[in-house]
């Protein structure tokens, strides 16, 4: 089993809990702002190891949320 498969399995479970709420999920503005700061630091080569790990966690969370939202939209369309 791959990490992508695990993310997909969790996304399916989340989407099934309440598809409408999952489909409407949006990242908090503070999170989006922080990710933007970290991405810019990475592009400039000024990101610390800790910040890089933080960015990776945010990106993994974003992937999970987007997978759950896609599954929720499928459930709502069925």
N, C-alpha and C positions, 0 to 999 in steps of 0.2 A: 504494500500500500504506500502511495506517495503522499507527500504533504498536501499537494493539490487535491487529492481525493479526500483527505481528511477535512480540508477546508470546505469542499463541496458537500460532504455529508453533514457538517455542522450547519452550513448555509441552508440546506434543505430542512433540517430540524427547526431552525429559527423561522424560516418562511412559513412553515406549517403552524406555528404558534398563533400568529395573527397576521395573515398576509397583508392586509390593508395597512396596518401600522408599520410593518417592515418595509413595504413599498414606499412609504412616506418618509422614511428615515433620512435625515440630513445631518452632516457633520456640524458640530457647533462651530461658530465663527472663530472662537479662540483656537480650536484645533486646526482649522484651515490656515489661520495666520501663523501658527507655530510651524506647521509643515512647510509653508512658504519660506519662512526664515531659515529653516534647516536645509531646504533644497538650495537656496541661494548660497548659504555657507559652503555647502558641498561643491557647488559649481565654482566658487571662488577658491576652493582648496583650503578653507579655513575652518572646517568642521572637526570637532574633537571626536575621539573614539566613543565617548559617552553619547554625544549628540548623534553620531552615526547610528549607534544602536537604537536610540530613541526614534530616529527617522525610519529605520527598518521596521520597528514595532508599529508605527503609524501606518506604514505602507501595507503591512500584513493585515492590520485591522481594516483598512480601506478595502483590500481585496475581499476579505470575508464579508463585509457589509454589502459590497457590490454583488457578490455571488448570491447572498440572501435576498437582496432586492430583485435580482433577475428571476430567482425561483419564485418569489412572492408574486411577481407580475404574471408569471406563467400560471400559477394557481388561480389568480384572480380572473385570468382570461379563459380558463377552462369552464 
